[in-house]
Amino acid sequence: MALGANTPDWMAKAERAARRLRATTAGSRGAAHSVYLILLHDPRRAEPWGLYVGQTSRDPDVRFDQHKAGYKASGAARRFGVRLLPALTAHLNPMRAWEALEIEAALADELARAGVPWVEGGH
């Protein structure tokens, strides 16, 4: 991840937490959904960096652009989204729709447990 000196100190823990999850339907027939992570930054917060967890049937890049444009957008992703973090979820995608919903929630929980101070989405 190329954030340089601005890399949040919890990022390595977040990567490990994301890699612990496995999607049983990843790459299977009918697998067309993805989970994705968006790096958030709000300099007004005591802990300015965070993560948004989402799931989509679209390409995650397209979904990120939709968030930023305000289309069916999370307020946090629209206002504070910096970029996608595809390396953290590539091992999971694509998967079946039902599992994307489950993994989205599980990923948000794992990230919070790993010490990410600000986690949005995951529902």
Secondary structure, DSSP 8 states (H G I E B T S, - for coil): ---GGG--TTHHHHHHHHHH---TTTT-TT--BEEEEEEEE-TTSSS-EEEEEEEESS-HHHHHHHHHHTTT--HHHHHHEEEE-GGGTTTT-SB-HHHHHHHHHHHHHHHHHTT-S-EEE--
